[in-house]
Amino acid sequence: MRNRFQFDPAEVRVETAAPLPAALDLGSRDLHVEIGFGKDIRTLREAEAHPDALFLGVEISRKKVVKFCQKVARAGLRNVRAYLGDARHVVRELLPPGSVASFTILFPDPWPKRRHHKHRWIQDDTAALLAAALRDGGQVIVATDHDGYAAQIERCLRGAGLSLEEKREEVPEADRSLFAQRFERLGETVTWMRAQRRAP
C-alpha cells in the first residue's frame, strides 16, 4: 500500500501523498488538520458536524490509520482524508502557506525525561511550520497532561508569532479525546490552549 492524503472509503485504503490543493480540492472550504489522532474519533465527530469543511487526520501508525479509514467508511463521510506518515513532512511539504483553518494536537507524547525532550513534537521549528501553514485567523489547539511540556508549547507558539487566546485546566467538550476523558477520571490536571495567527 502507498501513502496519500486521499483514500477511497469504499475500499478503505491509504495511498500516496500528493500536495494541496489538487489532492484535497479545497475550493472555498475550511481545512482542519488533526495531528496524531490515535484511536480517537474527534475528527469524525467534527466532520459530521461540519459537512462543508474538510478534515485531514495525520497519524504515524498504519494500524490506527486503517481503523480510522474503516470508521470513516462506516460513517459514510466524504469530507475526511487520512495521511499515514510523519506530520512534519505534511506540514512542511504538503500544506501550502496560509491554507489551514486549524491544527489540533491533543496529548502528544510528553517525553518527560530531559534527555528525551528533543523528541517532543512541538519545538521551535515545528511551531514555525504550523504558523506558516495557518491562514489569518487560523488556530492551533493543543492539550497536554505534562506541565513542563505545556510551558514549552506555550513558549514555542508565542515564539512563532502566534497569539495565545485561551488557556485553561480543562478540555472543552469538542476536544474531549479518549486521553482527556482518562485524565479526567484520574483527577489529573491537563492544560488546554488555543493560539491564533492574527492578520498583519
N, C-alpha and C positions, 0 to 999 in steps of 0.2 A: 504494500500500500504506500502511496505517496502522501505528501503533505500539501494541503491547500486551504485557503480560507473557506471556500465553498464546498459543500457536500450535498449530495442528493439524499434528503431524508428518507426517501423510499428505499434506497439501497444501504443507507447508514454506512457511508464510507468517508474516510478522511483522506483528502488528496493534496496535491501540491499547492504551496502558497503562491499567490500572484498579487502584484501590487494593486493598491487602490488607484483610481476609482473603478477600473474595469472589473475587478473581481467582485466588488461589493455593490457596484452600481448605485451609489449613494443618492444621486439626484438631489432633491432638497431634504432628504431625510436626515435626522439626527443619528449619529453613530455613537453607541455606548460600548465601552470595552471593559470586560472583567478579566483581570489577570489572576490566574490560579484559582479557578472555580471549584476544583476538587470534586467532592461528591454532592455539592450543594445544587439547589435548583433556583437560586436567586435570579439568575439571568433569565431563566424560563418564565418565572413569575412576572418579571418586568416586561419581557417580550409579549406576553399575553395581555398585559395591562396597557401596553403602548404599541399597538399593531402598526402604526405609521412610522415607527423608528426602527433602526437596525441595530442588532446586538451581536457582538463578537466575543466569544469566550476563548481565552488562551490558557492552555494547560500543557505541562510537560509530560504528563503520564498518559501513555496510549490507552491504557485500560479505562481511565477516567473519561478520556475524550470519547471513546466508543460508547460508553454507558450514557454519556451526555447526549450523543447523537441519537441513541435509541429513545431517550426521553423526549427529545425534540420531535422525532418521527411520530411517537405515540400521541404527542400533543397536537400534531398537525401544524406546527408553527413554520411559517415561511420567511420569517424575518430574523432568523438566528443563524449564525455561522460559527464554525469551530476552527481553531488552529492548534495543531499538535506541534509543540516545539518551544524554543526559548523566547520568552516575551521580549527580551532585549532586542532580538532580531526584528520582531514585529514592529516595535515602536521606532526603532532606528531606521529600518529599511523599507517597511511596507505601509506605513501610515504617513501620508503627506502632511506637511506643516499646516496647522490650523484646520484639521479635518475632524477632530474628535470632540464630542459634546461632553463626555465624561469618561474617566477611568475609575474603576473600583478595584481596590486591592484589600481584601479582608483577611486579616490574620496571617500575613506572610511569616514564614519561618523566622523566629527572632534570633537564631544563632546566639544564644546567651553568653557563651564563653568569649572573653575578649579576643582571644587569638582567632576566633571564627567570625568576628564582626565583618571582615572583608567579604564574607559570603552573603551578607544581607542584601536583599534585592533593591531596596530603596537606599541609594547612595547619592552623592552629589551629581554624578554623571547621569544616572537613570532619572533622577528628578528633573534634570535639564531636558532630557529627551521627552518626558511626559509633558512638560511645559510647552515645548516646541510643537508638539502634536495637537495641543488643545487649540480650539478656536477661541476667540474673545468671549469671555463669559463662561468658558468651559471649566469643568471641575475635576478635582482629584479627591476621591473619598477613600479613606484608609482607616482600618481599625487594627489594634494590636492589644495583646494582653501583657506586654512587656514594657515597663516604664522607661527603661533605658532606650529601647528601640523607638518608643513614642517620641522621646526627646530628639533622637537622631532624625526621625521622619520629619518632624516639625522644622528642624533646622535646615534640612535639605530642601524641603518645599519652599520655605521662605528664601533660601539662597538661590533657588531657581527663578525667583521673581514672582512667585505665586502669593496671593493674599490669603491668610488664614481667616476664613469667615466664621467658622464654628468649631468648637472643641468641647467635648463632653465625656463624662464617665458612664455613658450608657449608649447602646446602639439603637438607632431609630428602627422602627418596625420594618421598613423596606430593606434594611441591611442586616436583619437578624438571621445570620447564617447559622449553620449547624454548630460551628465553633462558638458563636456568640451565645447561643442557647445553652451550650455546655458550660461556658464560663459563668453564665447567669445562675445555673443550677448549683454550681460550686461556690457561688458567692465571691468570685474573683473579680477584681477591678479590671476594666478594659478602658482603653482610650479610643474614642472615635473622633475623627476630624475631617473637615471639608475645606479644601483650599480652592481658590479660583484664580483663573487668568483674567486680569482686568484689561479692558481696551486701553491702548496708549492714550 
